Amino acid sequence: MSSPRACINFSVLSAICMAKIPLKIIDSFPDPDAAKYDENLWYSQHDDAIVILNCRSKNIYYSRHWTPLSVKCAFQGTEHYHFEKNSFCVSDGNFLILNEGSEYSSSISSDSPTNSFTINFTVQNIKEVFSGIVHGAGDQLDNPFKNYDGSPRFIEKLYPLNSSFPHLLEIRNIVQQKEIEQAYLIELIYLSLGEMIRLYNRTSAEIDEMKAKKRATREELYKRLHRSKDYMDSCYQEDISLQKLSEISLMNPFYLLREFRNLFKITPYQYLTERRLKKAMDLLITTALPVDEIRTEVGFQDPSSFSKLFKKVHGHPPAIFRTTHVNGIDRMKIHTSKNPLPQKIFQ
């Protein structure tokens, strides 16, 4: 995150030379046992190409390996990414950014095929986009192909997949159709890189607002707090305590609690409860699983506590919520409840 913040202006991206950019689309997973990817093997196979992986599997595992700068998505299921100190679950509502040089293992294990969708960029790609944004109009015209010497290092965390990142979904839709106009796809990829710079800017602003004196301290604190948040998003069904989160984030439990609330305006307990209740609501709407099975699936141990918390947030106990939703009754109240979660912290 040491690079200067960029004011995004998509019009200047036209200064980037996008002719003859190599693009590869791979629609089946490479053999996990054939070779362990490292930097040399990756570039010997793909050189300076943008590589899109659009693959499906029910069960697959890759041991620890190297990655280029990449955006990781998963649809119709969940893909797990494991690092030395933390893990991420990527699914329909989020995506993960990994910097070049990161190493991880990954896995899919599900009853139905999960669509793993990854865009792998080169360092040159991000330098071109960053230069097209950082340099002023005069430099763009006088030196259109002069690249910025550095490139941003993204915070590796889960980002919401929403309207602030529209081109990623459009790229996926085009690739799914298999009738691809490469020139248009390349343009969308560069625009998505511009959106990544917007995320980089927004993240930098959030880090700047933290109270530690040194920039490096603020950035490290931001990473560790998001590590605990991402762990709850990814492993909400597990028995998670404040002590467990302090071990994940390598922070004193009270300091973690205080700084988590300062950054996210909510305690870890409240965030975990919201995450579990949201998943329970989704399962009640989209599946026929029994309520008690949903309760255990999302991590609630006590049936009474689950029912009371669900009613407090959504206005009805789980069984009645399901009935009223299926019948189309009271939908606005279901989705717009303002009832706060109880002010409780982990034991």
KEDRENKE-753869 format. One line per 5 residues: number of its first residue (from 1); their letters; for each residue x, z, y of C-alpha. Coordinates in steps of 0.5 Angstrom, whole numbers, plus 500, padded with zeros to 3 digits. Each point is the difference from the previous one (the first is absolute). Example, Ala and Ser with C-alpha at 12.3 -4.5 7.8 and 13.67 -1.06 7.14 Angstrom:
BEGIN
1) AS) 525/516/491; 502/498/507 .
! end
This chain:
BEGIN
1) MSSPR) 500/500/500; 506/499/505; 498/493/502; 497/500/507; 492/500/500 .
6) ACINF) 497/493/501; 494/498/505; 497/495/495; 498/493/503; 498/496/494 .
11) SVLSA) 500/493/505; 508/501/500; 500/499/492; 499/493/501; 508/500/502 .
16) ICMAK) 501/502/493; 503/494/496; 495/500/494; 502/493/497; 502/500/493 .
21) IPLKI) 500/507/499; 500/501/492; 494/503/497; 499/502/493; 493/503/497 .
26) IDSFP) 501/503/493; 494/502/496; 502/503/494; 504/506/500; 508/499/498 .
31) DPDAA) 502/503/493; 501/508/502; 505/500/494; 504/493/502; 504/503/505 .
36) KYDEN) 501/506/505; 499/497/507; 506/501/505; 501/497/507; 505/495/497 .
41) LWYSQ) 495/498/494; 494/499/505; 504/496/505; 503/495/494; 493/499/498 .
46) HDDAI) 496/499/507; 506/499/505; 496/500/507; 493/499/497; 494/504/502 .
51) VILNC) 497/502/493; 493/502/499; 498/504/494; 493/499/498; 499/503/493 .
56) RSKNI) 496/503/495; 501/506/495; 496/505/497; 507/504/497; 507/498/503 .
61) YYSRH) 506/504/502; 506/499/504; 506/504/500; 504/502/506; 502/494/504 .
66) WTPLS) 502/497/507; 495/497/504; 500/495/507; 496/502/506; 493/500/497 .
71) VKCAF) 493/501/501; 496/503/493; 493/499/499; 495/501/494; 493/498/499 .
76) QGTEH) 495/502/495; 504/506/498; 506/504/501; 508/499/500; 505/506/500 .
81) YHFEK) 506/500/503; 505/505/498; 506/502/504; 505/506/500; 496/505/504 .
86) NSFCV) 493/497/500; 495/495/497; 495/496/503; 493/497/498; 499/493/503 .
91) SDGNF) 492/498/499; 495/496/504; 500/504/506; 508/500/502; 506/497/499 .
96) LILNE) 508/502/500; 506/497/504; 506/501/497; 507/498/503; 505/496/497 .
101) GSEYS) 505/504/496; 495/505/498; 499/502/492; 494/502/496; 497/499/493 .
106) SSISS) 493/498/500; 494/500/495; 493/498/499; 495/503/495; 493/498/500 .
111) DSPTN) 494/498/495; 499/494/504; 505/495/504; 503/502/506; 502/495/505 .
116) SFTIN) 507/501/503; 502/497/506; 506/500/504; 504/496/505; 507/500/500 .
121) FTVQN) 504/498/506; 507/499/502; 504/504/506; 500/493/503; 492/500/501 .
126) IKEVF) 500/506/503; 506/499/505; 496/493/502; 494/504/501; 503/506/504 .
131) SGIVH) 504/495/504; 494/496/502; 497/507/502; 505/503/503; 503/495/504 .
136) GAGDQ) 497/498/507; 497/493/502; 507/498/503; 504/501/494; 495/497/495 .
141) LDNPF) 500/494/504; 508/500/501; 502/502/493; 494/499/496; 504/501/493 .
146) KNYDG) 504/506/503; 498/506/495; 500/508/502; 506/503/496; 496/506/497 .
151) SPRFI) 494/500/497; 495/506/499; 500/505/495; 493/501/498; 497/507/498 .
156) EKLYP) 499/500/493; 493/502/499; 493/498/498; 496/496/506; 493/499/500 .
161) LNSSF) 498/493/498; 495/499/506; 498/495/506; 507/502/503; 503/495/495 .
166) PHLLE) 495/495/499; 505/494/498; 503/504/493; 493/499/497; 499/493/502 .
171) IRNIV) 507/498/497; 497/504/494; 494/496/500; 504/493/501; 504/502/494 .
176) QQKEI) 494/501/496; 497/494/501; 507/496/497; 498/494/505; 506/502/505 .
181) EQAYL) 502/496/506; 507/503/501; 501/499/507; 494/504/502; 502/506/495 .
186) IELIY) 506/500/503; 497/501/507; 496/506/497; 506/503/497; 503/500/507 .
191) LSLGE) 494/503/503; 500/505/495; 507/502/502; 498/500/507; 495/505/498 .
196) MIRLY) 505/504/496; 504/501/507; 493/502/503; 500/506/495; 507/501/501 .
201) NRTSA) 499/501/507; 494/505/499; 504/504/495; 506/500/505; 495/503/505 .
206) EIDEM) 497/505/496; 507/503/498; 502/500/508; 494/505/501; 502/505/495 .
211) KAKKR) 503/506/503; 507/500/497; 506/499/505; 504/495/496; 497/493/498 .
216) ATREE) 503/500/493; 497/507/499; 493/498/502; 501/494/496; 502/504/494 .
221) LYKRL) 494/505/501; 495/494/500; 503/497/494; 499/507/496; 493/501/503 .
226) HRSKD) 498/493/498; 503/501/493; 496/506/499; 494/497/502; 501/493/496 .
231) YMDSC) 501/505/494; 493/503/501; 497/493/501; 504/498/494; 499/506/495 .
236) YQEDI) 494/503/503; 497/501/493; 506/505/498; 500/507/502; 503/500/506 .
241) SLQKL) 503/506/504; 503/502/507; 506/502/496; 500/493/496; 500/496/506 .
246) SEISL) 505/504/503; 505/498/494; 498/493/501; 501/500/507; 506/505/500 .
251) MNPFY) 497/504/506; 499/507/500; 492/501/498; 498/503/507; 504/495/504 .
256) LLREF) 497/495/496; 493/503/501; 501/500/508; 503/493/501; 495/497/495 .
261) RNLFK) 495/503/504; 503/498/507; 501/492/498; 494/499/496; 495/505/503 .
266) ITPYQ) 498/503/494; 503/504/495; 503/498/493; 494/503/496; 495/497/505 .
271) YLTER) 503/493/499; 500/501/492; 493/502/500; 498/494/504; 504/496/496 .
276) RLKKA) 497/502/493; 493/500/503; 501/493/503; 502/498/493; 494/504/497 .
281) MDLLI) 495/496/504; 503/493/498; 499/502/493; 493/502/501; 498/494/503 .
286) TTALP) 504/495/496; 500/503/493; 495/503/495; 505/506/498; 497/507/500 .
291) VDEIR) 500/504/506; 505/505/496; 504/495/498; 501/497/507; 502/508/502 .
296) TEVGF) 505/500/495; 503/493/501; 501/502/508; 503/506/499; 495/506/501 .
301) QDPSS) 500/505/495; 494/504/502; 493/497/499; 496/504/505; 506/499/505 .
306) FSKLF) 500/493/500; 492/499/500; 500/505/507; 506/496/503; 497/493/498 .
311) KKVHG) 493/503/503; 504/502/507; 503/494/501; 495/495/498; 493/503/501 .
316) HPPAI) 498/501/492; 503/502/494; 504/495/495; 494/498/496; 495/500/505 .
321) FRTTH) 505/496/505; 500/495/494; 493/499/499; 498/499/508; 506/495/500 .
326) VNGID) 497/496/495; 493/500/502; 503/498/507; 497/507/503; 504/504/506 .
331) RMKIH) 506/495/500; 502/501/507; 500/508/499; 504/499/494; 506/496/504 .
336) TSKNP) 500/503/506; 500/508/499; 504/504/505; 500/506/496; 507/503/500 .
341) LPQKI) 504/502/494; 501/508/500; 506/502/503; 504/502/494; 507/500/498 .
346) FQ) 504/499/493; 500/507/496 .
! end
